[in-house]
Amino acid sequence: MRDIPVVGDFGTPWLEPVLSVHPTHVLETVFSDPALRDRFDALNIPVVHVPCTRLDQIPDAIRHLGTLCDCSARADPLADHIQRGIEQARQAAASRRVRPRVLLLLAPDTPITAGRDAFVAALLEHAGGINIGDAIDADYSRISPEWIIGQDPDLLLCLFTTTARPADAYAGQTGWRSLRAVRDGRVYTVPDLNSVSRPGPRVLEGIAQIKAILDQDAAQFITQTPVQHP
């Protein structure tokens, strides 16, 4: 991967570097500027849209890429494996006795969380947690401290890079330390942020990481009220 040239930022390809590698296709999930498609069309470079922002889109995205790259013999079994794994995780989460209410935090200094349709929210759901941001329409949204205190989640899951233990950082902040999760030390982060923040073939690893955290938390805090299934 280190030998692959960088030809743009997220959602923003740089035209000249792209042209320098002579692509046969440009694959995109979302262009930051829709006019880029017209520029590639004018240069006779086919642009292929590959939907891959939602959890359930990943298997079909892999199959699509396999077809484009003439690698279906490898891509299709991988896609099938991921699809089975997603469904198995969905079923296991539905039968989980304890499903904690989780606040997903995307930044260390600004309270940003994930809405109900965000990729990481789907991972949390399949791992067995309940996203307290499910009422939020946007994929990612800034939230107020008052809203967080009112929700009083069972645990905090920090999805950002930090050199300090998140539990220690929040325990020393006014407002945050009023949360039961912070007082009890129920503040976690995942070992590999890439697998929970980037839709791709490691998605089952992302679900497994979050599930391991929920299992660890449940083992320590076994007095939680079991989830009420309808």
N, C-alpha and C positions, 0 to 999 in steps of 0.2 A: 504494500500500500504506500510505503514511503517513496517509491519510485514513480507514482502516478502524479502527474503535474496538477497543481491547483489552478482551476480556471474560473473561479468565482467565489462569491459568498453564498450564504444560504438563500436560495430563491433568486439570486442575482448573478447570472453568468456574465463574465467579462468577454465581450465579443471577440477582441483580437486574440487573446489566449485560446479561446475555444477554436477559432479558425486555424490556429497554428498546429493543432493536433489532428486536423483533417477528419472530423467525425463523420460517420455514416448516418448517425441518428443523434438527436438530442432528446434525452429522457427527462421529463419533469413531473413533479407532483404538484407544484404550485409555483408560478412565476410571480415575483414581486411586482413586475411590470408586464401586464398582458401584451403590450406592444412588442415585446421581445419575440413573440411567436411570429409576428409579421416580418420582422427583420430576418429571422432564420428562413422563413418561407421565401423571401426575396433572394436569398443566397442558395436556394434549392437544397437546404439541409432539412430533412424530415424531423419534425418535432412530434414526439409520442408522449401523450399524457398517460401516466401510470398512477392511478389513485392508490395512495398508500399513507393516508393520515389517520385512519381508523384501524383498530385492532383486527376486525373481521375482514379488512381489505388485504391484509398481508399475504395470505395464501395465493389469492388470484394475482397479486402483483408479482410474486415469484414465478408463477406459471407464465405470465405475460413476458417477463424478462427471459425466461427459458426459451420461449418460442422465438423471440427476437434474436437471441444469441445462438440459436440452434443448439441449445443445451437442455432440451426438455427431458431427456433421459435422466439428468441429475436434478433438474428443478422440480419436476412433478412429484417425485417421492418426498422431497423436502417439504413442498407445499402441503402434501397430504399429511405428513407427520405433524406439521405445525397446526393444521386444521383439527386433527384429532386431539392434539394437546390442549388447544383452546377449549374445545368442547368438554374434555375431561375436567379441565380446571373449572369451567362454568358449573358443571354438575357437582363437583366437590364443594365449591363455594356455596351453592344453594343448600347443601345438606349440613353446612357447618353450624354447630350449636351456638357458638359465640361469634358475633360479627361486630367488631368494635367500630365506632364512629371516628373517622380519621380526618384530620386536617392535612392536606397536601400543601407543602410550602415550597415555592419555586425560587425564592430569592432570600438571602440572609438578612437584608436590611429593609426591604420593602415587602409588606405582606401581599403576595400574589399567590393565588390558588388556582386549581383546575376545576372547570365546570363539568357538567355531566357528560358531555360528548368528547372530552379531551382523551387523548391516547392513554395517558398515565392513569386517568380515572377508570378506564376500562381494565387496565392491569390490576388496579386495586380491587375492583369488583370481583375479578376472576381469582384473585388471591384470597378473597374471603372477607374483605373490609367494606365499609360503607363510607362513601365520600360525602362529607358534609357540604360540599360545594355542588351537590346534584341539582340544587334549585337555580344555579347560575347558568344562563344561556350561552355565554361566551366560553370558548375553550379555556381561556386563561383570563383572569380578572383580578384587579387590585381590590382588596377587601379592607374594611376598617377594623381597628382593634376592638371597637365596641361590638361589631358583628361576631368576631372570634370569641370574645368573652361570653356573649349571649349563647353561642353554640356550645361552648365548653366541651370540646371533643375529648374522646377517650385517650387518644394519642396523637402525636404530631409526627409526620413523616417528612423529613427534610430532603429535598431533591436538588441540592446545590453543593458545590465544592466548598469545604471549610477545613481549616487546620485545627479548629477547636472542637470539643465535644458540643454538639448543639444543645444538649441538656444543660450544660454549664452556662452557655451563652444566654439562653432564655431565662434561666433561673435568676439571673442578676438584673433583669429588666422589669421596670414597673409595668404593670398591666399583664404581661406574659406570666409572671409568677403567681397571678391569681387563678390561673387555669389549673385544674386538677391534674392534667397530664404533665404539666411542668413541675408541679410540686411533687408528684410521684416519680419523676424521672422517666416518664414514658414518652421520650423524644428520641427518634431514631433517624438514621440515614442508611442508604444502601451501599454495598461494597463497590458496585459498578454502575455509575450513573448512565453510561451509554445504553445499557440494555433496557433501561426503563424510560429513556427520553427520546429514543430514536426508533421509529417503527422499522422492523427488519427481521432477519432470520434468527436473531437471538431473543425474540420476544418471549419464548417459554422460559428462558433464563431470567428475564425480568419479572415474570409472574412468580417464579420460584423464589427469587430474592425477597419480594414483598411478603409472600406467604411465610417464609422462614422468620421474618420479623414479627408477623402477627402470631405465629406459633410460639415464638420466644416470649412475646408479651403476654399471651394467654397463660403460659406456664408460670409466669411470675405474678399475674394478677387474675386469680381464678375466681374472684368473687363478683365478676361482672354479671350483669343480667343477661341471660340467654336471649338471642334474637327471637322475636315473635314472627313466625312465618304465617302468611295469610292462609 
